[in-house]
Amino acid sequence: MFITNVLLKKAKSKHIMVLMESVVSGHKFNAIRERLADKLELICYDPRIQHESIYKEKKKIRSLK
């Protein structure tokens, strides 16, 4: 392996952006979490039903620096 390959290697970011989806209505929004953390699951206000509902992480969108 050449020294240039080692020096130019990209470091993984600490945070990622994920897509959160409501279990009740399907409303979606983006959230940021740490890469090594468990999948997000939270209670948040859902504007479609105008009430709080559970949001679960659907998929990873991108890495953040």
PDB file of N, H, CA, C and O in Angstrom:
ATOM      1  N   MET A   1       0.849  -1.179   0.000  1.00  0.00           N
ATOM      2  CA  MET A   1       0.000   0.000   0.000  1.00  0.00           C
ATOM      3  C   MET A   1       0.892   1.238   0.000  1.00  0.00           C
ATOM      4  O   MET A   1       1.887   1.302   0.721  1.00  0.00           O
ATOM      5  N   PHE A   2       0.521   2.212  -0.814  1.00  0.00           N
ATOM      6  H   PHE A   2      -0.288   2.160  -1.400  1.00  0.00           H
ATOM      7  CA  PHE A   2       1.287   3.448  -0.892  1.00  0.00           C
ATOM      8  C   PHE A   2       0.886   4.400   0.229  1.00  0.00           C
ATOM      9  O   PHE A   2      -0.227   4.326   0.750  1.00  0.00           O
ATOM     10  N   ILE A   3       1.793   5.285   0.592  1.00  0.00           N
ATOM     11  H   ILE A   3       2.697   5.346   0.169  1.00  0.00           H
ATOM     12  CA  ILE A   3       1.530   6.265   1.660  1.00  0.00           C
ATOM     13  C   ILE A   3       0.393   7.196   1.262  1.00  0.00           C
ATOM     14  O   ILE A   3      -0.390   7.604   2.120  1.00  0.00           O
ATOM     15  N   THR A   4       0.283   7.542  -0.012  1.00  0.00           N
ATOM     16  H   THR A   4       0.919   7.211  -0.709  1.00  0.00           H
ATOM     17  CA  THR A   4      -0.772   8.462  -0.454  1.00  0.00           C
ATOM     18  C   THR A   4      -2.160   7.873  -0.235  1.00  0.00           C
ATOM     19  O   THR A   4      -3.101   8.606   0.070  1.00  0.00           O
ATOM     20  N   ASN A   5      -2.297   6.561  -0.386  1.00  0.00           N
ATOM     21  H   ASN A   5      -1.533   5.965  -0.634  1.00  0.00           H
ATOM     22  CA  ASN A   5      -3.595   5.914  -0.140  1.00  0.00           C
ATOM     23  C   ASN A   5      -4.003   6.027   1.318  1.00  0.00           C
ATOM     24  O   ASN A   5      -5.184   6.204   1.615  1.00  0.00           O
ATOM     25  N   VAL A   6      -3.066   5.929   2.213  1.00  0.00           N
ATOM     26  H   VAL A   6      -2.106   5.785   1.971  1.00  0.00           H
ATOM     27  CA  VAL A   6      -3.345   6.029   3.642  1.00  0.00           C
ATOM     28  C   VAL A   6      -3.718   7.462   4.006  1.00  0.00           C
ATOM     29  O   VAL A   6      -4.637   7.682   4.794  1.00  0.00           O
ATOM     30  N   LEU A   7      -3.024   8.420   3.447  1.00  0.00           N
ATOM     31  H   LEU A   7      -2.277   8.241   2.806  1.00  0.00           H
ATOM     32  CA  LEU A   7      -3.265   9.817   3.766  1.00  0.00           C
ATOM     33  C   LEU A   7      -4.589  10.328   3.191  1.00  0.00           C
ATOM     34  O   LEU A   7      -5.216  11.202   3.790  1.00  0.00           O
ATOM     35  N   LEU A   8      -5.019   9.812   2.064  1.00  0.00           N
ATOM     36  H   LEU A   8      -4.510   9.102   1.577  1.00  0.00           H
ATOM     37  CA  LEU A   8      -6.225  10.300   1.402  1.00  0.00           C
ATOM     38  C   LEU A   8      -7.483   9.528   1.786  1.00  0.00           C
ATOM     39  O   LEU A   8      -8.563   9.807   1.264  1.00  0.00           O
ATOM     40  N   LYS A   9      -7.357   8.584   2.671  1.00  0.00           N
ATOM     41  H   LYS A   9      -6.480   8.358   3.095  1.00  0.00           H
ATOM     42  CA  LYS A   9      -8.515   7.788   3.073  1.00  0.00           C
ATOM     43  C   LYS A   9      -9.525   8.653   3.817  1.00  0.00           C
ATOM     44  O   LYS A   9      -9.149   9.426   4.697  1.00  0.00           O
ATOM     45  N   LYS A  10     -10.809   8.528   3.468  1.00  0.00           N
ATOM     46  H   LYS A  10     -11.115   7.899   2.753  1.00  0.00           H
ATOM     47  CA  LYS A  10     -11.850   9.332   4.104  1.00  0.00           C
ATOM     48  C   LYS A  10     -12.199   8.769   5.480  1.00  0.00           C
ATOM     49  O   LYS A  10     -12.299   7.556   5.664  1.00  0.00           O
ATOM     50  N   ALA A  11     -12.380   9.664   6.433  1.00  0.00           N
ATOM     51  H   ALA A  11     -12.298  10.650   6.284  1.00  0.00           H
ATOM     52  CA  ALA A  11     -12.810   9.252   7.765  1.00  0.00           C
ATOM     53  C   ALA A  11     -14.331   9.211   7.808  1.00  0.00           C
ATOM     54  O   ALA A  11     -14.993  10.031   7.172  1.00  0.00           O
ATOM     55  N   LYS A  12     -14.883   8.271   8.545  1.00  0.00           N
ATOM     56  H   LYS A  12     -14.345   7.604   9.061  1.00  0.00           H
ATOM     57  CA  LYS A  12     -16.336   8.197   8.675  1.00  0.00           C
ATOM     58  C   LYS A  12     -16.823   9.312   9.583  1.00  0.00           C
ATOM     59  O   LYS A  12     -16.158   9.683  10.551  1.00  0.00           O
ATOM     60  N   SER A  13     -17.992   9.836   9.256  1.00  0.00           N
ATOM     61  H   SER A  13     -18.532   9.534   8.470  1.00  0.00           H
ATOM     62  CA  SER A  13     -18.546  10.919  10.063  1.00  0.00           C
ATOM     63  C   SER A  13     -19.170  10.361  11.335  1.00  0.00           C
ATOM     64  O   SER A  13     -19.473   9.171  11.417  1.00  0.00           O
ATOM     65  N   LYS A  14     -19.359  11.227  12.322  1.00  0.00           N
ATOM     66  H   LYS A  14     -19.112  12.193  12.255  1.00  0.00           H
ATOM     67  CA  LYS A  14     -19.929  10.804  13.595  1.00  0.00           C
ATOM     68  C   LYS A  14     -21.447  10.811  13.583  1.00  0.00           C
ATOM     69  O   LYS A  14     -22.075  10.103  14.371  1.00  0.00           O
ATOM     70  N   HIS A  15     -22.049  11.605  12.696  1.00  0.00           N
ATOM     71  H   HIS A  15     -21.539  12.179  12.056  1.00  0.00           H
ATOM     72  CA  HIS A  15     -23.497  11.742  12.661  1.00  0.00           C
ATOM     73  C   HIS A  15     -24.047  11.382  11.280  1.00  0.00           C
ATOM     74  O   HIS A  15     -23.359  11.524  10.270  1.00  0.00           O
ATOM     75  N   ILE A  16     -25.295  10.914  11.252  1.00  0.00           N
ATOM     76  H   ILE A  16     -25.854  10.798  12.072  1.00  0.00           H
ATOM     77  CA  ILE A  16     -25.983  10.631   9.997  1.00  0.00           C
ATOM     78  C   ILE A  16     -27.378  11.247  10.032  1.00  0.00           C
ATOM     79  O   ILE A  16     -27.967  11.433  11.096  1.00  0.00           O
ATOM     80  N   MET A  17     -27.891  11.559   8.843  1.00  0.00           N
ATOM     81  H   MET A  17     -27.412  11.408   7.978  1.00  0.00           H
ATOM     82  CA  MET A  17     -29.244  12.068   8.716  1.00  0.00           C
ATOM     83  C   MET A  17     -30.148  10.897   8.345  1.00  0.00           C
ATOM     84  O   MET A  17     -29.835  10.133   7.432  1.00  0.00           O
ATOM     85  N   VAL A  18     -31.276  10.755   9.056  1.00  0.00           N
ATOM     86  H   VAL A  18     -31.530  11.375   9.798  1.00  0.00           H
ATOM     87  CA  VAL A  18     -32.186   9.643   8.821  1.00  0.00           C
ATOM     88  C   VAL A  18     -33.600  10.158   8.555  1.00  0.00           C
ATOM     89  O   VAL A  18     -33.959  11.264   8.959  1.00  0.00           O
ATOM     90  N   LEU A  19     -34.389   9.342   7.873  1.00  0.00           N
ATOM     91  H   LEU A  19     -34.098   8.444   7.545  1.00  0.00           H
ATOM     92  CA  LEU A  19     -35.780   9.671   7.579  1.00  0.00           C
ATOM     93  C   LEU A  19     -36.663   9.062   8.663  1.00  0.00           C
ATOM     94  O   LEU A  19     -36.619   7.856   8.907  1.00  0.00           O
ATOM     95  N   MET A  20     -37.470   9.910   9.313  1.00  0.00           N
ATOM     96  H   MET A  20     -37.505  10.890   9.115  1.00  0.00           H
ATOM     97  CA  MET A  20     -38.394   9.460  10.356  1.00  0.00           C
ATOM     98  C   MET A  20     -39.806   9.438   9.763  1.00  0.00           C
ATOM     99  O   MET A  20     -40.199  10.363   9.052  1.00  0.00           O
ATOM    100  N   GLU A  21     -40.569   8.374  10.059  1.00  0.00           N
ATOM    101  H   GLU A  21     -40.250   7.622  10.636  1.00  0.00           H
ATOM    102  CA  GLU A  21     -41.927   8.254   9.526  1.00  0.00           C
ATOM    103  C   GLU A  21     -42.900   7.949  10.658  1.00  0.00           C
ATOM    104  O   GLU A  21     -42.621   7.128  11.532  1.00  0.00           O
ATOM    105  N   SER A  22     -44.058   8.630  10.626  1.00  0.00           N
ATOM    106  H   SER A  22     -44.285   9.297   9.916  1.00  0.00           H
ATOM    107  CA  SER A  22     -45.092   8.422  11.627  1.00  0.00           C
ATOM    108  C   SER A  22     -45.741   7.059  11.420  1.00  0.00           C
ATOM    109  O   SER A  22     -46.025   6.659  10.291  1.00  0.00           O
ATOM    110  N   VAL A  23     -45.971   6.357  12.517  1.00  0.00           N
ATOM    111  H   VAL A  23     -45.740   6.683  13.434  1.00  0.00           H
ATOM    112  CA  VAL A  23     -46.617   5.048  12.454  1.00  0.00           C
ATOM    113  C   VAL A  23     -48.097   5.210  12.087  1.00  0.00           C
ATOM    114  O   VAL A  23     -48.668   4.351  11.415  1.00  0.00           O
ATOM    115  N   VAL A  24     -48.713   6.304  12.526  1.00  0.00           N
ATOM    116  H   VAL A  24     -48.250   7.001  13.072  1.00  0.00           H
ATOM    117  CA  VAL A  24     -50.151   6.515  12.342  1.00  0.00           C
ATOM    118  C   VAL A  24     -50.485   7.029  10.949  1.00  0.00           C
ATOM    119  O   VAL A  24     -51.277   6.412  10.237  1.00  0.00           O
ATOM    120  N   SER A  25     -49.888   8.160  10.548  1.00  0.00           N
ATOM    121  H   SER A  25     -49.245   8.662  11.126  1.00  0.00           H
ATOM    122  CA  SER A  25     -50.329   8.816   9.314  1.00  0.00           C
ATOM    123  C   SER A  25     -49.343   8.719   8.153  1.00  0.00           C
ATOM    124  O   SER A  25     -49.718   8.990   7.013  1.00  0.00           O
ATOM    125  N   GLY A  26     -48.109   8.344   8.410  1.00  0.00           N
ATOM    126  H   GLY A  26     -47.804   8.123   9.337  1.00  0.00           H
ATOM    127  CA  GLY A  26     -47.119   8.276   7.346  1.00  0.00           C
ATOM    128  C   GLY A  26     -46.392   9.589   7.113  1.00  0.00           C
ATOM    129  O   GLY A  26     -45.617   9.690   6.162  1.00  0.00           O
ATOM    130  N   HIS A  27     -46.614  10.596   7.945  1.00  0.00           N
ATOM    131  H   HIS A  27     -47.244  10.514   8.717  1.00  0.00           H
ATOM    132  CA  HIS A  27     -45.910  11.879   7.833  1.00  0.00           C
ATOM    133  C   HIS A  27     -44.425  11.638   8.043  1.00  0.00           C
ATOM    134  O   HIS A  27     -44.043  10.834   8.894  1.00  0.00           O
ATOM    135  N   LYS A  28     -43.570  12.335   7.266  1.00  0.00           N
ATOM    136  H   LYS A  28     -43.881  12.987   6.575  1.00  0.00           H
ATOM    137  CA  LYS A  28     -42.127  12.104   7.329  1.00  0.00           C
ATOM    138  C   LYS A  28     -41.375  13.392   7.609  1.00  0.00           C
ATOM    139  O   LYS A  28     -41.811  14.476   7.221  1.00  0.00           O
ATOM    140  N   PHE A  29     -40.229  13.262   8.295  1.00  0.00           N
ATOM    141  H   PHE A  29     -39.876  12.381   8.610  1.00  0.00           H
ATOM    142  CA  PHE A  29     -39.296  14.368   8.472  1.00  0.00           C
ATOM    143  C   PHE A  29     -37.902  13.802   8.684  1.00  0.00           C
ATOM    144  O   PHE A  29     -37.734  12.613   8.956  1.00  0.00           O
ATOM    145  N   ASN A  30     -36.894  14.680   8.553  1.00  0.00           N
ATOM    146  H   ASN A  30     -37.031  15.646   8.332  1.00  0.00           H
ATOM    147  CA  ASN A  30     -35.499  14.270   8.709  1.00  0.00           C
ATOM    148  C   ASN A  30     -35.022  14.551  10.121  1.00  0.00           C
ATOM    149  O   ASN A  30     -35.423  15.536  10.740  1.00  0.00           O
ATOM    150  N   ALA A  31     -34.164  13.680  10.623  1.00  0.00           N
ATOM    151  H   ALA A  31     -33.838  12.880  10.120  1.00  0.00           H
ATOM    152  CA  ALA A  31     -33.570  13.856  11.943  1.00  0.00           C
ATOM    153  C   ALA A  31     -32.099  13.464  11.858  1.00  0.00           C
ATOM    154  O   ALA A  31     -31.681  12.778  10.925  1.00  0.00           O
ATOM    155  N   ILE A  32     -31.325  13.905  12.835  1.00  0.00           N
ATOM    156  H   ILE A  32     -31.664  14.463  13.592  1.00  0.00           H
ATOM    157  CA  ILE A  32     -29.898  13.608  12.884  1.00  0.00           C
ATOM    158  C   ILE A  32     -29.614  12.787  14.131  1.00  0.00           C
ATOM    159  O   ILE A  32     -30.091  13.107  15.220  1.00  0.00           O
ATOM    160  N   ARG A  33     -28.826  11.716  13.961  1.00  0.00           N
ATOM    161  H   ARG A  33     -28.438  11.456  13.076  1.00  0.00           H
ATOM    162  CA  ARG A  33     -28.438  10.891  15.097  1.00  0.00           C
ATOM    163  C   ARG A  33     -26.983  10.485  14.937  1.00  0.00           C
ATOM    164  O   ARG A  33     -26.407  10.616  13.857  1.00  0.00           O
ATOM    165  N   GLU A  34     -26.390   9.988  16.023  1.00  0.00           N
ATOM    166  H   GLU A  34     -26.857   9.882  16.900  1.00  0.00           H
ATOM    167  CA  GLU A  34     -25.011   9.501  15.960  1.00  0.00           C
ATOM    168  C   GLU A  34     -24.967   8.176  15.209  1.00  0.00           C
ATOM    169  O   GLU A  34     -25.905   7.381  15.264  1.00  0.00           O
ATOM    170  N   ARG A  35     -23.875   7.959  14.515  1.00  0.00           N
ATOM    171  H   ARG A  35     -23.113   8.606  14.470  1.00  0.00           H
ATOM    172  CA  ARG A  35     -23.742   6.759  13.692  1.00  0.00           C
ATOM    173  C   ARG A  35     -23.809   5.475  14.530  1.00  0.00           C
ATOM    174  O   ARG A  35     -24.412   4.490  14.103  1.00  0.00           O
ATOM    175  N   LEU A  36     -23.198   5.482  15.710  1.00  0.00           N
ATOM    176  H   LEU A  36     -22.709   6.282  16.057  1.00  0.00           H
ATOM    177  CA  LEU A  36     -23.110   4.275  16.519  1.00  0.00           C
ATOM    178  C   LEU A  36     -24.318   4.058  17.422  1.00  0.00           C
ATOM    179  O   LEU A  36     -24.410   3.026  18.086  1.00  0.00           O
ATOM    180  N   ALA A  37     -25.240   5.008  17.459  1.00  0.00           N
ATOM    181  H   ALA A  37     -25.165   5.846  16.919  1.00  0.00           H
ATOM    182  CA  ALA A  37     -26.420   4.885  18.326  1.00  0.00           C
ATOM    183  C   ALA A  37     -27.433   3.905  17.718  1.00  0.00           C
ATOM    184  O   ALA A  37     -27.359   3.554  16.540  1.00  0.00           O
ATOM    185  N   ASP A  38     -28.387   3.473  18.568  1.00  0.00           N
ATOM    186  H   ASP A  38     -28.447   3.758  19.524  1.00  0.00           H
ATOM    187  CA  ASP A  38     -29.462   2.604  18.081  1.00  0.00           C
ATOM    188  C   ASP A  38     -30.392   3.396  17.178  1.00  0.00           C
ATOM    189  O   ASP A  38     -30.327   4.623  17.118  1.00  0.00           O
ATOM    190  N   LYS A  39     -31.270   2.667  16.468  1.00  0.00           N
ATOM    191  H   LYS A  39     -31.323   1.670  16.517  1.00  0.00           H
ATOM    192  CA  LYS A  39     -32.241   3.338  15.604  1.00  0.00           C
ATOM    193  C   LYS A  39     -33.166   4.218  16.438  1.00  0.00           C
ATOM    194  O   LYS A  39     -33.541   3.865  17.555  1.00  0.00           O
ATOM    195  N   LEU A  40     -33.527   5.373  15.874  1.00  0.00           N
ATOM    196  H   LEU A  40     -33.222   5.660  14.966  1.00  0.00           H
ATOM    197  CA  LEU A  40     -34.366   6.323  16.592  1.00  0.00           C
ATOM    198  C   LEU A  40     -35.819   5.884  16.617  1.00  0.00           C
ATOM    199  O   LEU A  40     -36.328   5.304  15.658  1.00  0.00           O
ATOM    200  N   GLU A  41     -36.468   6.167  17.720  1.00  0.00           N
ATOM    201  H   GLU A  41     -36.054   6.638  18.500  1.00  0.00           H
ATOM    202  CA  GLU A  41     -37.902   5.952  17.879  1.00  0.00           C
ATOM    203  C   GLU A  41     -38.355   6.981  18.907  1.00  0.00           C
ATOM    204  O   GLU A  41     -37.931   6.934  20.062  1.00  0.00           O
ATOM    205  N   LEU A  42     -39.212   7.906  18.495  1.00  0.00           N
ATOM    206  H   LEU A  42     -39.557   7.943  17.557  1.00  0.00           H
ATOM    207  CA  LEU A  42     -39.591   8.980  19.404  1.00  0.00           C
ATOM    208  C   LEU A  42     -41.044   9.388  19.227  1.00  0.00           C
ATOM    209  O   LEU A  42     -41.681   9.070  18.223  1.00  0.00           O
ATOM    210  N   ILE A  43     -41.557  10.103  20.232  1.00  0.00           N
ATOM    211  H   ILE A  43     -41.039  10.362  21.048  1.00  0.00           H
ATOM    212  CA  ILE A  43     -42.909  10.629  20.195  1.00  0.00           C
ATOM    213  C   ILE A  43     -42.811  12.103  19.838  1.00  0.00           C
ATOM    214  O   ILE A  43     -42.100  12.867  20.490  1.00  0.00           O
ATOM    215  N   CYS A  44     -43.535  12.493  18.794  1.00  0.00           N
ATOM    216  H   CYS A  44     -44.113  11.873  18.264  1.00  0.00           H
ATOM    217  CA  CYS A  44     -43.464  13.860  18.299  1.00  0.00           C
ATOM    218  C   CYS A  44     -44.834  14.267  17.762  1.00  0.00           C
ATOM    219  O   CYS A  44     -45.674  13.417  17.468  1.00  0.00           O
ATOM    220  N   TYR A  45     -45.049  15.583  17.637  1.00  0.00           N
ATOM    221  H   TYR A  45     -44.367  16.274  17.876  1.00  0.00           H
ATOM    222  CA  TYR A  45     -46.323  16.103  17.143  1.00  0.00           C
ATOM    223  C   TYR A  45     -46.475  15.790  15.656  1.00  0.00           C
ATOM    224  O   TYR A  45     -45.569  16.054  14.866  1.00  0.00           O
ATOM    225  N   ASP A  46     -47.615  15.232  15.282  1.00  0.00           N
ATOM    226  H   ASP A  46     -48.352  15.018  15.924  1.00  0.00           H
ATOM    227  CA  ASP A  46     -47.920  14.902  13.891  1.00  0.00           C
ATOM    228  C   ASP A  46     -48.932  15.915  13.355  1.00  0.00           C
ATOM    229  O   ASP A  46     -50.075  15.926  13.811  1.00  0.00           O
ATOM    230  N   PRO A  47     -48.547  16.763  12.404  1.00  0.00           N
ATOM    231  CA  PRO A  47     -49.463  17.793  11.912  1.00  0.00           C
ATOM    232  C   PRO A  47     -50.656  17.252  11.122  1.00  0.00           C
ATOM    233  O   PRO A  47     -51.674  17.936  11.015  1.00  0.00           O
ATOM    234  N   ARG A  48     -50.555  16.063  10.577  1.00  0.00           N
ATOM    235  H   ARG A  48     -49.728  15.507  10.664  1.00  0.00           H
ATOM    236  CA  ARG A  48     -51.679  15.513   9.798  1.00  0.00           C
ATOM    237  C   ARG A  48     -52.853  15.118  10.680  1.00  0.00           C
ATOM    238  O   ARG A  48     -54.007  15.329  10.307  1.00  0.00           O
ATOM    239  N   ILE A  49     -52.571  14.547  11.842  1.00  0.00           N
ATOM    240  H   ILE A  49     -51.634  14.376  12.145  1.00  0.00           H
ATOM    241  CA  ILE A  49     -53.658  14.143  12.749  1.00  0.00           C
ATOM    242  C   ILE A  49     -53.825  15.125  13.898  1.00  0.00           C
ATOM    243  O   ILE A  49     -54.739  14.989  14.712  1.00  0.00           O
ATOM    244  N   GLN A  50     -52.935  16.123  13.962  1.00  0.00           N
ATOM    245  H   GLN A  50     -52.193  16.233  13.301  1.00  0.00           H
ATOM    246  CA  GLN A  50     -52.928  17.157  15.001  1.00  0.00           C
ATOM    247  C   GLN A  50     -52.914  16.561  16.407  1.00  0.00           C
ATOM    248  O   GLN A  50     -53.670  16.962  17.292  1.00  0.00           O
ATOM    249  N   HIS A  51     -52.033  15.598  16.568  1.00  0.00           N
ATOM    250  H   HIS A  51     -51.420  15.272  15.849  1.00  0.00           H
ATOM    251  CA  HIS A  51     -51.875  14.910  17.846  1.00  0.00           C
ATOM    252  C   HIS A  51     -50.470  14.316  17.875  1.00  0.00           C
ATOM    253  O   HIS A  51     -49.819  14.228  16.834  1.00  0.00           O
ATOM    254  N   GLU A  52     -49.999  13.910  19.039  1.00  0.00           N
ATOM    255  H   GLU A  52     -50.528  13.981  19.885  1.00  0.00           H
ATOM    256  CA  GLU A  52     -48.698  13.260  19.132  1.00  0.00           C
ATOM    257  C   GLU A  52     -48.786  11.813  18.666  1.00  0.00           C
ATOM    258  O   GLU A  52     -49.787  11.138  18.908  1.00  0.00           O
ATOM    259  N   SER A  53     -47.748  11.343  18.003  1.00  0.00           N
ATOM    260  H   SER A  53     -46.936  11.891  17.806  1.00  0.00           H
ATOM    261  CA  SER A  53     -47.702   9.947  17.570  1.00  0.00           C
ATOM    262  C   SER A  53     -46.252   9.464  17.610  1.00  0.00           C
ATOM    263  O   SER A  53     -45.331  10.252  17.822  1.00  0.00           O
ATOM    264  N   ILE A  54     -46.065   8.179  17.406  1.00  0.00           N
ATOM    265  H   ILE A  54     -46.813   7.539  17.233  1.00  0.00           H
ATOM    266  CA  ILE A  54     -44.743   7.564  17.420  1.00  0.00           C
ATOM    267  C   ILE A  54     -44.124   7.670  16.029  1.00  0.00           C
ATOM    268  O   ILE A  54     -44.766   7.376  15.021  1.00  0.00           O
ATOM    269  N   TYR A  55     -42.876   8.092  15.999  1.00  0.00           N
ATOM    270  H   TYR A  55     -42.354   8.331  16.818  1.00  0.00           H
ATOM    271  CA  TYR A  55     -42.103   8.145  14.759  1.00  0.00           C
ATOM    272  C   TYR A  55     -40.987   7.117  14.852  1.00  0.00           C
ATOM    273  O   TYR A  55     -40.312   7.016  15.877  1.00  0.00           O
ATOM    274  N   LYS A  56     -40.792   6.347  13.774  1.00  0.00           N
ATOM    275  H   LYS A  56     -41.340   6.428  12.942  1.00  0.00           H
ATOM    276  CA  LYS A  56     -39.720   5.356  13.716  1.00  0.00           C
ATOM    277  C   LYS A  56     -38.780   5.686  12.566  1.00  0.00           C
ATOM    278  O   LYS A  56     -39.188   6.240  11.545  1.00  0.00           O
ATOM    279  N   GLU A  57     -37.526   5.337  12.752  1.00  0.00           N
ATOM    280  H   GLU A  57     -37.194   4.888  13.582  1.00  0.00           H
ATOM    281  CA  GLU A  57     -36.521   5.568  11.716  1.00  0.00           C
ATOM    282  C   GLU A  57     -36.771   4.632  10.548  1.00  0.00           C
ATOM    283  O   GLU A  57     -36.882   3.419  10.727  1.00  0.00           O
ATOM    284  N   LYS A  58     -36.860   5.196   9.351  1.00  0.00           N
ATOM    285  H   LYS A  58     -36.771   6.182   9.205  1.00  0.00           H
ATOM    286  CA  LYS A  58     -37.133   4.404   8.166  1.00  0.00           C
ATOM    287  C   LYS A  58     -35.849   3.998   7.445  1.00  0.00           C
ATOM    288  O   LYS A  58     -35.620   2.815   7.193  1.00  0.00           O
ATOM    289  N   LYS A  59     -34.989   5.011   7.105  1.00  0.00           N
ATOM    290  H   LYS A  59     -35.175   5.972   7.310  1.00  0.00           H
ATOM    291  CA  LYS A  59     -33.751   4.703   6.399  1.00  0.00           C
ATOM    292  C   LYS A  59     -32.736   5.823   6.563  1.00  0.00           C
ATOM    293  O   LYS A  59     -33.078   6.936   6.965  1.00  0.00           O
ATOM    294  N   LYS A  60     -31.489   5.516   6.249  1.00  0.00           N
ATOM    295  H   LYS A  60     -31.211   4.612   5.923  1.00  0.00           H
ATOM    296  CA  LYS A  60     -30.405   6.500   6.290  1.00  0.00           C
ATOM    297  C   LYS A  60     -30.459   7.318   5.011  1.00  0.00           C
ATOM    298  O   LYS A  60     -30.634   6.770   3.923  1.00  0.00           O
ATOM    299  N   ILE A  61     -30.307   8.645   5.143  1.00  0.00           N
ATOM    300  H   ILE A  61     -30.165   9.091   6.027  1.00  0.00           H
ATOM    301  CA  ILE A  61     -30.313   9.519   3.972  1.00  0.00           C
ATOM    302  C   ILE A  61     -28.879   9.856   3.555  1.00  0.00           C
ATOM    303  O   ILE A  61     -28.510   9.669   2.396  1.00  0.00           O
ATOM    304  N   ARG A  62     -28.073  10.352   4.494  1.00  0.00           N
ATOM    305  H   ARG A  62     -28.372  10.505   5.436  1.00  0.00           H
ATOM    306  CA  ARG A  62     -26.695  10.730   4.171  1.00  0.00           C
ATOM    307  C   ARG A  62     -25.867  10.869   5.436  1.00  0.00           C
ATOM    308  O   ARG A  62     -26.400  10.902   6.546  1.00  0.00           O
ATOM    309  N   SER A  63     -24.555  10.951   5.251  1.00  0.00           N
ATOM    310  H   SER A  63     -24.123  10.925   4.350  1.00  0.00           H
ATOM    311  CA  SER A  63     -23.621  11.196   6.351  1.00  0.00           C
ATOM    312  C   SER A  63     -23.412  12.696   6.502  1.00  0.00           C
ATOM    313  O   SER A  63     -23.512  13.453   5.536  1.00  0.00           O
ATOM    314  N   LEU A  64     -23.119  13.113   7.735  1.00  0.00           N
ATOM    315  H   LEU A  64     -23.038  12.499   8.520  1.00  0.00           H
ATOM    316  CA  LEU A  64     -22.858  14.523   8.020  1.00  0.00           C
ATOM    317  C   LEU A  64     -21.463  14.668   8.612  1.00  0.00           C
ATOM    318  O   LEU A  64     -20.959  13.749   9.258  1.00  0.00           O
ATOM    319  N   LYS A  65     -20.851  15.804   8.394  1.00  0.00           N
ATOM    320  H   LYS A  65     -21.260  16.550   7.870  1.00  0.00           H
ATOM    321  CA  LYS A  65     -19.528  16.062   8.971  1.00  0.00           C
ATOM    322  C   LYS A  65     -19.626  16.871  10.214  1.00  0.00           C
ATOM    323  O   LYS A  65     -18.607  17.181  10.831  1.00  0.00           O
TER     324      LYS A  65
END
